[in-house]
Amino acid sequence: MRVSVALLAITTLFVSITPVLRAQQAQPSDAEYTTQALSAAPEAVAKDAAVMRMEKDGSMRMVRKGSNGFTCMIVGTDKMCNDANSMEFIGAMMKHAPPPNKIGISYMLAGDEGASNTDPYAKGKRADNHWIVTGPHIMLFGPPSKALGYTTAKDPDPTKPYMMWAGTPYEHAMIPVAPAK
């Protein structure tokens, strides 16, 4: 009987602590996070880029100061390194505000896990939201990106340049790049 009670107590403890352990394991150290975030940019950009980390409360914390105007971070599972104008564009999008009238560049050389190509606020893949996964790429933000003439198809070939979120205020160019050899 004592063995059964002890086993039940251990099982209950394990079941209750498992989510906590998973959450701790899922959070990389700042050093690991920095390495992952910087993998989004070419080495020449990454070496002097700042690194920001989103905290559980949604606030941003500076992990590493930079000196070249680029900020690298991980958003969800996507690693990106953005210039100041791109950070402003993404910030406006997050606030549902009009984006700035400035050109910006963002590196995503680690590719992405996918996003809706029609809904900037989609949380996951659905049959009607034209989910697209793009390998290593750069993004160009701002009005000049719309003049590039890239396809605005809802289901474009992600190995060729295209416009993401076409027809929305957050439309921007997605330009696939070959990984460095």
N, C-alpha and C positions, 0 to 999 in steps of 0.2 A: 504494500500500500504506500509506504514512504517513497519507494522508487517511483511509483506512478505519479504521486504528488510532485516530487522533485522534477520529474520529466515534464509534467504539465507546466510547472513554473518556468523551466528553462525554455520550453517551446513558446510560452506566452511572451517571455522576455525577448526571445529571438524574433518573433513575429512583430513585436512592438518596436524593436530597435532597427530592424532591417531597412525601413524607409529612411531613417536617419543616416544609417551607414551608406546607403545608396546616394543620398543627397551629398554627403561629404565626399564620396568617391567621384561623383559627377562634377564637382567643382575643382578644376585644376588650380595648382598654386599660381601665384602671380608670375613666377618665372616660366612655368609651362604655358600659362595664358599668353604671356608676352611673345614667346616663341611661335605659338599658333597664330596669334593676331598678325605678327610681322610676316608670316608666310604668304599673306595676301598681296604683298608688294614686291617689286624688283628689289634686289639687295641694295642697290644705290639709293633707293627711296627709304627702305626699311631701316637702314643703319642710323638715320637721324630722325625717324618719325616718333611722335608721341604715341603712347598706348593708353587707351581709356578702357575702363571696365564698368559695365552696368551692374549695379548692386541690386539686391532683391527688392528694394523699395522703389526701383526705377531711377534712382540718382546715378550720376556718372562719377567715377573715381579715377583720378590720374594715377596710373601705375608707373608710367615713365614719361618724363618730360622730353620734348622733341625740339629740334631746331630748324626743321625744313618746311614747316607749314602743313605736314601730313599727320593725320591721326589714324592709327590702326586700332581695330576693335573686332570683337566677335558679336554678331547680332543673331541670336538664336544659335544656329549651327553654321552660319555663314561668316567667313573671315573677310574683312574689307579694310582698305586703307584709303582714306579720303582727304582731299585737299580742303581748305577752309570753306570754299564755295559749296562743295559737295556736302560738307557737314551742315551748312546752313540749309541746303535743299532738303536733306534727309530730316533735319529738325522740323522744318515747316511741314513736311509730309506727316510726321508723327503727331503734330499738333493740329492737323487738318487745316493748315493755313496756306495762303498763296505762297508758292515757292519764289525765291529771289530771281531776278532777271540777270543772272550771271552764269557764265560757263564754268563748269567744275568737272573734275576727273576723279574717278574712284577705281582703284585696282581691286580685282577679285581673282587673283591668279591661282587660288586654290579651288576655283569654281564655286558652285552653289548647290544647295540641296533642293532647289526648286521653289517656284513662286507662281502665283496666278499671273498670266500675262495681260489680264484685263481688269483685275481688281487689286489696287494697291494695299487693301486692308484684309485680304483673304487670309485666313488662318491655316488653311489646309487644302489639299486637292479635293475637288468636287468635279462631277461630270460636266458642269457648265462653266468652269472658271479658267479653262485653257491653261492648265498647269504646264510649266516649262522648266526644264533643268538645263542650265548652261554651264559648260566646262570653263576653263580659265578664260577670263574676259576683263575688259575695262568698261566702265560706264562713263558716258559723257552726259552731263546735265545742263539744262538751260536752253533758252530759245535757239541758239545756233545749232544745237544737236538735231533739231527738227528739220533743218535745211539740208541735211546730209542725203536725203532721198532714200533712206533704208525702208524696207517693207514695214507696213503697219498691220500685217496679217495677224490674226488672233493666234494662229498656230504656226509660227514661222520655223524654219530650219535653224536650230540653235547653234549650228556650226558656221553660220553666216551672220553678218550684222543685221540687226533688226531694231525696231522701236518697241520698247516695253511700255505698257500702260498707255498706248496710243489713244489720243482723244481726251485724256484726263490732264489736269494741271501738272501731273507728275510724270508725264511722258519723258522718256530719255533713251539715248542710244545704248544698245548692248553690242559690244564689238568683241567677238571671240578672238583669242590670241593663242598661238601655239606655245606650249611650255618650252622653256629654255632647255637646250641640250647640253 
